[in-house]
Amino acid sequence: MIEKVSYGGWPNCLRIFDDDVELIATTDVGPRVIRYGFIGGQNVFKEFADQLGRGGEATWQPRGGHRIWIAPEIVPDTYAADNSPVQAVMLDDGAELVAPVEPETGLEKSIAVELSSSRVTVTHRIRNCGPKARTMAPWALSMMAPGGVGIAKFPPRGTHPEDLPPTNPLVMWAFTDLSDPRWTFTKKYLVLRQDPSIQAPQKLGLFNEKTVAAYLLGSDLFVKRYDADPSKVYPDFGASYETFTNGGFLELETLGPLKEVEPGKMVEHVERWSLHQGVTIAEWTDAELDRVLE
C-alpha cells in the first residue's frame, strides 16, 4: 500500500507499507528513503533533526536515510546536491523516485523501492545525460541510527595448504585504525560497533560475491544483500562493500562495478532489504552470527 504523508516537516513524502513494515521516501528532496522500520517502531536509519523538512540548500546535506552516490569518491562530483524535488513514478509494489539532472555532473539518479511480503527490493539507477562518456560505479549508502552494531560477512573461508590463492581484498583508508575497540573480527565476519562517545571515523572495505551486511539496533535487525560480479572491476581496490562510522552514525554501503557509461546510457544496482524483530546476538562468534544471518 502507498499513501502520501507528511514526515519530518516534508509535506509530500510517500509511505510504502504492509501489515508489518513501512518505508518513507521523500519527494521534496532526494531521492532518499528517510525511514525504514516496523509500524509503530523505531527508524533504523539515521535522521539529522536539524536538516529534516528543509530543501534547496546550495551544498549536499547528510540528512540521513538511504541515498545513491557515484564512486570513486571525488569532490565535488560525488557530493552533488540532492536538495531539489524529485518525480515519483508509481509502481505496482512501490515507487521510483527520479531526481532532476544534476547540473554539476550531467547525471540523473533514481531509486525504486518495491515492497512485497515484507521484503524490499531497492533498484538504483544512474543515467548519463551529459555529452561525454563517464566511468563510474553506483554506490548505495544506508546511514544507520546510532547505538547499533554493523555486521558484514567475508566470502567463504578455506584451509591451508588446500586453498592457496587469495580470495578477497580487505581495503583500508588512511584513517583506518585496526586497534580501535569498535572493531571485532571473527574468521567469517567483520563487526563494527557504533559508539556515540567516540568521534573518530573508521572505515574498511571488502569484496564478497554474495555481499551480506546487517545492522542490529536494539532487537531490530536490518539486513541488506547484493550480488557482486567477480569478473568485473570494482572501485576502491575492488570493494563491493564498505562500512563507515563516526560518533553520529554508521553506514552500510554496497558498490557496483566500474563502467564507462555512454551518453544516454545508465547503470543499475540492486539491493534486497529485510527487517527482523526480536533478534538477540548472545556472543560475537561465527556460530552465533551464522544462526542469526543464515
N, C-alpha and C positions, 0 to 999 in steps of 0.2 A: 504494500500500500504506500502511496505517496501523497503528501499534502504540503501546502505552503504554510510556513510558520515563521514567527519572529524568534530570533535566537541571538543572545549576546548583544542586542542593540541593532542587529541587521534585520530589516523587516521582510526580506524576500528570500529566506532560506527554504530549502527543500528537506523535508523529513521523510526518509525512506525506512519503513519499519514492517515488522511482522508481529506475532504474538509475544516474542521474546526480546528482540534486539532492535535498536534504532541507529541510524546514521543521519547526521545533519550536515548538509553541504551548503556552502554559501554561494549566492549568485550576485550579491552586491560587490564582492571582490572574489578573486580566485583565478583558477579553480582550486578549491580547498574542501576537504572533508574535515570539519571542525570538531565533530563529536562522533564517537562510537561507544556504545555501552548497552547494558541491559536496560530495559524500560524501567524507569524509576531508580536506576543505579548510577554509579559514578561514570564519569567520562574517562576512558583510559588514555585519551590524548591530552597533551598539554594545552592549556589556554593562557595566553598573556592577557590578563584582565584589562590592562590599560590600552590594549590595541583592539579589543572587541568592539564591534559596532562602527568602526571607522573605515575610511577608504579615501582614495585619491591622493595618498602620500606620494611624494616625488621619488622616494627610495624604497627598496624592498623592506618589508616588515616581517619579523619572525611569526607573529600572531599565534602560532600553534597549529595543531591538527596535522593533516597529511597533505603533501604537495608533490609537484613534479618539477624537477630541475634538469639541467644538462650537465654531463660530465665530459671531460675532466673539469674540475672546479677552477674557474678563472674569473677574475674581476675585470670588467663589470658584467660580462655576458651571463654567467650563471646566476647572478643576483639581479636579473631583470625584474622590475617591479610587477607584482601581480595584484595591484590595488584598484583595478577597474572592474565594472560589472561584466559578468560572463553570460553567454547564451545557454539556456537549459533546453536540451533536446530530450523529450520523454521517450523512455524505452519500456518494454513490456514489464521488466522487473526492476526498474530504476530510472536513472537519468544520466545523460552525458553533459558535462559542463565544459563549454568551449570558450576559451579566452580570446580576446582580440589579438591580432598580430602584434607582437612586441616591436615597437619602433627601434629598440636597441639592437635586436638580433634578427628581425625578419621571421621569427618563428611563431607558430600558432600551437598552443598547448591545450590539451583537453584531458579530462579524467572522466571515465564512465564507471558508474557504481551500480552494480546489479546484485540484488538480494534474493536468494532462493533457499528455502529450508534452513534459514538462519546462517547460511554460508554466503560470503560476499566475494564477488569477482570484481577486481578493480583493474580496468584497462586504461593505460596511459598512452597518449599519442602525441607526437611532436611532428608537425608538418613544416617543411622548409618553404616559406613563402617569399624568400629573398631571391636575388638574381643569380647567385652563385652556389655551387655545391658546398656542403659543410660537413666535416667529420665530427661526429658527436655520439654520445650514448645517452639513453634515457636513464634517469636517476630518480627513484621513488623513495621519499623520506617520510617516515612516520615519527612525529615528535611526541614522545610518551610523557605522561604526567609524572611528577617527581615522587620519589619514595619507593620505586619498584626495582625489579631485577630483570635485566636483559639476558637472554639465553640464545646462543647460536650453535648450530651443530657443525662439526667438522665432517668432511667426506669420510666414507668408510675407512676404518683403520686396518692395518695389516700386521705382519710379523717380520722379523729379521732372522735369517737372511732370505726368506721366501720372497719378500716384496722389497726389492732394492731401489727401483726408480722413485723419485719424489712424486708426491700425489697432489700437492696444492700449495699455493703461497700463503704466508701469514704476513700481512702488509703493515708496516709501521709508519707513523708520521714523526716529524721532528720533535713533537711534544709528547709522544707516547712514552710512558714510563711503566714498564712491566713490574716494577716493585710497588706500584700503587696498590693499597689494600683493597680497592674496589674490584680488582681483577681476581677471578678464580679460574683455574684451568684444570679440566679433567682430561682423560685420554680422548674422550669423544666430544667434549663441549667446551665452548668459551662462554664464560659468565661475567657480566659487568653489572655491578650494583650502582644504582643512582643514589647519591648521598647529598642532600641539600646543604650539609655542613662543609663540603669540600668543593671549592670553586674551580680548581684547576681542571682543564679539559683533558680528556683521554680519548683515544681513537685507535681502532685496529680494523683491518680488512682481511677477507679470506675468499677463497673460491670453493664452491660446492655445487656440483651439477644439480643436486636436489637441495637447493638453498632452503633452510628452515630457520626461522627466528621467532622468538617469543618474548613476552614481557609479562611478568607476574606482578600485579598491583593489588595488594591485599590478597583476596582469594579469587580475583578475576584474572584469567589468563588469556591474553591476546596472542594469536599465532598467525604468522604470515608465511606463505610458501611461494617459491618462484623456481621455475625450471630453467637453469642456465645451460648454455651450449658450449661444451668444452672444445669444439672445433673453431670457435670464434675468438677474437682478441678483445679483451675487456680492459677498461681503463684502470689506472692506479695499480700498475704492476699485476693486473689480472684478477681484480676483485669482482665477485658477483654480489658480495655483501660487505657492508661496513657498519660499525656501531660507534657512536659518539656520545659522550656525556660531559656535563659540567655541573655546577651547583643548581641549575634550574630545571633540567630535563634530561632525557636520554633518547637517542634516535636509533631506530631500526631502519636500515637503508638497503635497498637492493638496486643493482645496476645492470643494465642491458649491455650488449656488446657494442664496441665502436663500429660505426658505419658511416661511409660517405653518402650523404643524403642529397640527391639532386634537387634542383628547384621543382616544387610541386609535389615531391615525394614525402613520405613520412616514415617514422619508426614507431613501433608498438611494443609495449612492455606490460605484461600481465602478472598481477599478484593475486593470490587467493587468501582470504582472511577468514578466521573463525574466532569466536569468543566463548569462553567456558567459565562457569562459576563454581564456587565451592572447591577450588583447587588448593591443595597444600603440597609443599615440597618439604619432606621431612629432613632430608640431608642432600648436600650438593655432590651426589655421586652419579656415575654413569647409569647404574641400575635404576635409581630413583628418577632421573631425568628421562630415561627411556620409558619408564612406566607412565610418566605424565604426558610426554610428547607423542609417543607412538601408539 
